Amino acid sequence: MITDVGGKKVLVRVDFNVPLDSEFKITDDTRIRKALPTIKTLLDKGAAVILMSHLGRPQKKLNDDGSINVKKFSLGHLVEHLKGATGAEVKFANDCIGEEAFDKAHSLQAGEILLLENTRFHKGESKGDDEMAAKLAKLADIYINDAFGTAHRAHASTATVAKYFKPANRSLGLLMESEIQNAKKVLNSPKRPATAILGGAKVSDKIQLIERLIDFVNVIIIGGGMSYTFTKAQGGEIGDSLCEDDYQDLALKLLKKAEDQGVDIILPVDNVIADSFSNEAERKTVKSEEIPANWMGLDIGEKSIEKFSKVIKDSKTILWNGPVGVFEFENFAKGTQSIARATADATALGAFSMIGGGDSVAAITQAGLEDEVSFVSTGGGAMLEFLEGKKLPGIKAIESQEYVESADN
Ligand code: AMP
């Protein structure tokens, strides 16, 4: 990260897309905490720090008259919290571009923060609009992107804006650097055996990742909703469990590809099934390929827990993305909690473990084991795309040599 910032204005794209309750209080400030190293370093080095972020999807939830629901999606709700977290003076601009933002940015003093209003209040943000990006660039001398969670989006504030700063005046932030460094530990010559644990609802979301993982891990454990498509494709009875019928052929191809390359794909051998999608549903444990009609698998069973845990504990590199059951329901959370426990145990034995994706992060936090794994990624989609080998627009924009002169930067 650029740290020669004394007396400079630094525009930082952060991911402050935090959950708020009905009174607009922050219910989980992880994303703010993760951005603090960058913010504090810049403040300590004498910069005036201008922060921008999106919050929610305001363009998808407009007021009845078509206007933006400012009350619901305002970053103004974060000002007091940010003051407490940074100990700095925090000013706020009611629009991320325009006269007010420009004036407040230019009068901002070293050691102070200016928080800009939600970038997604402008339609141009998600379109990667040049005009919006150029206006954002006028606010500062240096641009830093520290929003890993949105690095896979080619938006005005995450990607387009970068080209209006000279390559020497733009860089990744500390969180971004650490996300990339840790993902590379998994991607490039991981300590073996390397195991990936994939869960979550859909195979379709993770097909590309599975294909790519086959090239560099030794074992892929598949659990959660996505496992039933594989079980059905192999001829099993899965009742009313989640299934993407269109992906059965692909599931078989992946199993074949893995076999050809000597990679073990391990599926659950038993499942906790329910007679409805509810925490209070009747439940029992059956073999994975014998789920009766009108029942659905909502968690992995004891035998699967035992089998998966053993593989995880014998691993030296672990990548975990997605819960292996409906962990939001207490009665179906045991499988996911056990994966969290096994991952923490393996880490204590010297493995490198990385947890990526919103739900697995929530699961590891729920299990109270966040500090017992090697790295918890802030990026769901971004981490998946990075691991799939895609160049993320937010990173590419910083690393490219493209420069458009327009904002004296
Ligand atoms: P994803 O966003 O694809 O990682 O999916 C996470 C979601 O998958 C969580 O909300 C889980 O409740 C859900 N999930 C995991 N296992 C199952 C299952 N067996 N049946 C239905 N949903 C599941």
Residues whose N, C-alpha, C, O or C-beta is under 5 A from the ligand:
A	BS01	AMP	G199 G200 A201 K202 G224 G225 L242 G297 L298 D299 G322 P323 V324 G325 V326 F327 D359
